[in-house]
Amino acid sequence: MRLSIIAVGRAGSDPSRNLFDHYAARQRWPMALHEVVARKNAAPARLMEEEARLLLDAVPKDAVIVALDARGQTLSSEAFAKAIAAWRDDGAKDLAFLIGGASGLAGRVRKAARLTLSLGPMTWPHLLVRVFLAEQLYRSQMILAGHPYHRE
């Protein structure tokens, strides 16, 4: 199974990129970060629509889409791992996790998602959301493998 994290904005040399790369390197499943950038001079509603187009265009064909959004479900690490296992067991070859820009995700992105996931009621910087997600994907892999990482 391949994992794609598709996010609005570029991390550049931000220190969060090193943390993301740390967890990506530990994955057994291939994990790629795809960054998309929309024109910043567009009106907010138009910018969100352009971001939606860029995000959805970057999703691999037939991928299960998970949208990260504050209005989504909060899951325990175990429940997240079970969802991933269910998709894997149903034959999913690709999982795509979409992270919007400062204004969030357009409704059509949330509608395209199999799961809309919230990392909790707090607002997190988008660059850190990538790190948190990468760590939880690694943790899910460890849970599914019965590895003690989850309980260390």
Solvent accessible surface area in square Angstrom, and as a share of the most:
residue,aa,sasa,rsa
1,M,47,0.21
2,R,123,0.45
3,L,2,0.01
4,S,7,0.04
5,I,0,0.00
6,I,0,0.00
7,A,1,0.00
8,V,11,0.06
9,G,21,0.20
10,R,155,0.57
11,A,8,0.06
12,G,58,0.56
13,S,117,0.75
14,D,51,0.26
15,P,102,0.64
16,S,9,0.06
17,R,78,0.28
18,N,110,0.57
19,L,90,0.45
20,F,7,0.03
21,D,61,0.31
22,H,87,0.39
23,Y,36,0.14
24,A,24,0.19
25,A,88,0.68
26,R,99,0.36
27,Q,19,0.09
28,R,165,0.60
29,W,36,0.13
30,P,84,0.53
31,M,27,0.12
32,A,43,0.33
33,L,28,0.14
34,H,76,0.34
35,E,39,0.18
36,V,19,0.11
37,V,72,0.42
38,A,5,0.04
39,R,146,0.53
40,K,140,0.59
41,N,138,0.71
42,A,21,0.16
43,A,63,0.49
44,P,99,0.62
45,A,76,0.59
46,R,163,0.59
47,L,28,0.14
48,M,48,0.22
49,E,81,0.37
50,E,22,0.10
51,E,6,0.03
52,A,1,0.01
53,R,113,0.41
54,L,37,0.19
55,L,1,0.01
56,L,42,0.21
57,D,103,0.53
58,A,36,0.28
59,V,27,0.16
60,P,41,0.26
61,K,172,0.73
62,D,128,0.66
63,A,15,0.12
64,V,6,0.03
65,I,22,0.11
66,V,0,0.00
67,A,0,0.00
68,L,15,0.08
69,D,15,0.08
70,A,90,0.70
71,R,163,0.59
72,G,19,0.18
73,Q,105,0.47
74,T,89,0.52
75,L,60,0.30
76,S,62,0.40
77,S,23,0.15
78,E,58,0.26
79,A,37,0.28
80,F,8,0.03
81,A,0,0.00
82,K,145,0.62
83,A,24,0.19
84,I,0,0.00
85,A,14,0.11
86,A,51,0.39
87,W,21,0.08
88,R,95,0.35
89,D,104,0.54
90,D,120,0.62
91,G,45,0.43
92,A,21,0.16
93,K,136,0.58
94,D,11,0.06
95,L,0,0.00
96,A,0,0.00
97,F,0,0.00
98,L,0,0.00
99,I,3,0.02
100,G,4,0.03
101,G,6,0.06
102,A,105,0.82
103,S,62,0.40
104,G,24,0.23
105,L,5,0.03
106,A,5,0.04
107,G,29,0.28
108,R,108,0.39
109,V,0,0.00
110,R,65,0.24
111,K,177,0.75
112,A,48,0.37
113,A,19,0.15
114,R,152,0.55
115,L,19,0.09
116,T,32,0.19
117,L,8,0.04
118,S,7,0.04
119,L,60,0.30
120,G,13,0.13
121,P,139,0.88
122,M,138,0.62
123,T,133,0.77
124,W,89,0.31
125,P,76,0.48
126,H,66,0.30
127,L,50,0.25
128,L,62,0.31
129,V,16,0.09
130,R,5,0.02
131,V,9,0.05
132,F,71,0.29
133,L,0,0.00
134,A,0,0.00
135,E,24,0.11
136,Q,45,0.20
137,L,0,0.00
138,Y,14,0.05
139,R,49,0.18
140,S,1,0.01
141,Q,7,0.03
142,M,7,0.03
143,I,39,0.20
144,L,60,0.30
145,A,58,0.45
146,G,66,0.63
147,H,78,0.35
148,P,82,0.52
149,Y,34,0.13
150,H,31,0.14
151,R,179,0.65
152,E,157,0.70
